[in-house]
């Protein structure tokens, strides 16, 4: 494996693993799932797909999708996503290394709070404002590259695993990046930024194991 991407940082330092959520740890994308539940899937599915591919800026698309899905009760969305299927091997990897793993997601905290409890690790997400049980606005949109930069500033060697166009900036900055193709083909910008690509969970786990047990 190429472990020289992060100049000046080595595996003698603490390794931190940052994972995207949707389509990386989850077996389905969350926003289209919400849309199907409320029978508005066509509009959301098209926006999500175009965003993943990088055809629409993430922030613009995300605000549009929140504007649509924010009309529905937050508690109902949170419970819908609470039991969303996850990649069990990745879940176990994180649970065994909770202090070294971070989930970084552009999704809204108020929609995924119960889901995120399953990982038991540190989480960075976008934040929503709730009025009368529904999302009335977005108060913070996560920039994943900021998460990576902060970890590196603390002296950590950072591994980033992601799939969508909004992961590309963080992946370019990370010391080691893995493009995740477990649910769909990674965005072109993600593939270009990645040191490795994994289309099977077993392959991704092998890559992560190589980092934790270097020769």
Secondary structure, DSSP 4 states (H G I P E B T S, - for coil): ----SSTT--TTSPEEEEE--TTTTBSS-HHHHHHHHTT-HHHHHHHHHHHHTTSS-HHHHHHHHHHHHTTS-HHHHHHHHHT--B-HHHHHHHHHTTTTEEEEEEEEHHHHHHHHTTT-SEEEEEEEEEETTEEEEEEE---HHHHHHHHHHTT-EEEEEE-SGGGHHHHHHSSEEEEE-SSSPPPHHHHHH-SEEESSHHHHHHHHHHHHT--
